[in-house]
Amino acid sequence: MIKEDKISIIIPAFNEEKVILRCLNSIYQGTAPELLQVIVVCNGCTDSTYTIVKNKYKEVIQILNIEKPSKSNALNVGDKLAKYFPRFYIDADVYVTGKSLLKV
């Protein structure tokens, strides 16, 4: 069953420790967290991206750490966990508000 009042956001992340929090902070700025399903898929990271996300957003974000450094694989893995439509696929260096995505 597709739920239209919420959205899923899938973020593939490969060594994004310098930008990931800015991305996530912008998504949650002015938006009720319960309207968003955010999935961060760290793929082949050798930096602390996974730890940073887990420490800051573990209560509201699904985060996975997969070994294969492949953006397309990360998107596919995240897509399998997504529950809502529409779905947004954004890079970790993109800054967009959840409010904007909900309006789309």
C-alpha positions as CSV (number, residue, x, y, z in Angstrom):
1,M,0.0,0.0,0.0
2,I,1.4,3.4,-1.0
3,K,1.1,6.1,1.6
4,E,1.0,9.6,0.1
5,D,1.2,11.7,3.2
6,K,4.9,10.8,3.7
7,I,7.9,10.6,1.5
8,S,11.0,8.4,1.3
9,I,14.4,10.0,0.8
10,I,17.3,7.8,-0.2
11,I,20.9,9.1,0.1
12,P,23.8,7.1,-1.2
13,A,26.9,8.1,0.7
14,F,30.5,7.4,-0.2
15,N,33.0,9.1,2.1
16,E,30.7,12.1,2.7
17,E,31.8,13.0,6.3
18,K,32.4,16.6,5.4
19,V,28.9,17.2,3.9
20,I,26.5,14.6,5.3
21,L,25.3,16.6,8.3
22,R,24.6,19.7,6.3
23,C,22.5,17.6,4.0
24,L,20.6,15.9,6.7
25,N,20.2,19.1,8.8
26,S,18.7,20.9,5.7
27,I,16.2,18.0,5.2
28,Y,14.9,18.2,8.7
29,Q,14.9,22.0,9.0
30,G,11.3,23.1,9.5
31,T,9.9,19.6,8.8
32,A,8.2,17.1,11.1
33,P,10.5,14.1,11.2
34,E,7.6,11.7,11.1
35,L,6.7,12.8,7.6
36,L,10.1,11.7,6.2
37,Q,11.6,8.3,5.9
38,V,15.3,9.0,5.3
39,I,17.6,6.2,4.4
40,V,21.3,6.7,4.2
41,V,23.3,4.0,2.5
42,C,27.0,4.2,3.1
43,N,28.7,2.3,0.3
44,G,32.3,1.4,0.7
45,C,33.0,4.3,3.0
46,T,36.5,4.5,4.5
47,D,35.8,7.6,6.5
48,S,33.5,8.3,9.4
49,T,30.3,9.0,7.5
50,Y,28.4,6.1,9.0
51,T,29.4,7.0,12.6
52,I,28.5,10.6,12.1
53,V,25.0,9.8,10.9
54,K,24.4,7.1,13.5
55,N,25.5,9.4,16.3
56,K,23.5,12.4,15.2
57,Y,20.3,10.9,13.7
58,K,20.0,7.3,14.9
59,E,16.5,7.9,16.2
60,V,15.0,9.1,12.9
61,I,17.1,7.8,10.1
62,Q,17.7,4.3,8.7
63,I,21.4,3.9,8.0
64,L,23.1,1.0,6.4
65,N,26.8,0.3,5.8
66,I,27.4,-1.9,2.8
67,E,30.9,-2.9,1.6
68,K,30.4,-2.4,-2.2
69,P,31.4,1.1,-3.3
70,S,28.7,1.5,-5.9
71,K,26.2,4.3,-6.0
72,S,23.7,2.4,-8.1
73,N,23.9,-0.5,-5.7
74,A,23.4,1.8,-2.7
75,L,20.3,3.3,-4.4
76,N,18.9,-0.1,-5.1
77,V,19.5,-1.2,-1.5
78,G,17.8,1.9,-0.2
79,D,14.9,1.6,-2.6
80,K,14.1,-1.9,-1.2
81,L,13.6,-0.3,2.2
82,A,11.6,2.6,1.1
83,K,8.0,2.6,2.2
84,Y,6.5,5.8,0.8
85,F,5.9,7.5,-2.5
86,P,7.1,9.7,-3.9
87,R,10.7,8.7,-3.4
88,F,13.5,11.2,-3.7
89,Y,17.1,10.2,-4.5
90,I,19.6,12.9,-3.4
91,D,23.3,13.0,-3.1
92,A,24.9,13.8,0.2
93,D,26.2,17.1,-1.0
94,V,22.7,18.4,-2.0
95,Y,21.0,20.8,0.4
96,V,17.2,20.8,0.1
97,T,14.6,21.1,2.8
98,G,12.1,18.3,3.5
99,K,9.4,20.9,3.3
100,S,10.4,21.6,-0.3
101,L,10.4,17.9,-1.1
102,L,6.9,17.4,0.5
103,K,5.6,20.2,-1.7
104,V,6.8,18.4,-4.8
